[in-house]
Amino acid sequence: MRILFFGRRFTYFRNFDTVLRELAARGHVIHLAVERETEEGRSLVEGLVAEYPNNISVGLAPGRTDDDW
């Protein structure tokens, strides 16, 4: 199964650390998308990618368009 996790910053993923590890260990492909890239929390995400290089990837989420909503 392919799964997308979205967070405003890398630190949001610390709440899902064990879930992400278990999903990756079971063979699921996970992409972690962040809205704002900061150094805080980056070590956790880099550790997950290093531990499961074929199952976990990380990147920036596309920007939102400005509208009246």
N, C-alpha and C positions, 0 to 999 in steps of 0.2 A: 504494500500500500504506500502511496506517496502522500506525505503530510506536509502542510505548510504551517509553521508557527510564526506569528507576527507579534512583535513587541516594539514599543517606542525606543527602548534602549537595551543593550546587552544584559543589563542587570535584571531585567524581567525574567530571563530564562533560568535564573537560579531557583525560582519556585518550581520549575519543572525538570530540574536536573535528573532526578531518578526516573521520571517518566520518559524523558528523552533517551537516557541510557538503555532502559528496558526495551523501548520500541526499536532502537537501533540494533540491539542484541538479537532481537527477533527477526531482523532482516528488513525492516521498513526503511524507506528512504525519506529523510526529513530535510527540509530547507528552513533555516532560521532567518527570517527577514526582519530588519530593524529600520525604523524610521529615522532615528538619529544615531549616528555612529560616534561613540565616545570610548575612551580608554577604560573607563570603569566597567568591570564585568567582562572585558574582552578575554581575560585569561581563562575564565570558565568556558567560554565558547570555543576558544582555540584548543583547549584541552579536549572538549567533546569531538571536535573535528579531527584532532590528532589520534584520538582513541578509536574513532569510527570513520576513517577517511572515505570509505565507499558508501556510507549510509547518511552522513550528516554533512550538509554544506551551509554556508552562511553568506549573506549579502545584504545590500541596501534595498529597501522597498522602493518602488517607484513613487515619485512625488505626487501629491494630490493636486488636482486642478482647483483653482479658485472659482467658486460659484456662489449663488445667493443662498444655498442651503447650508 
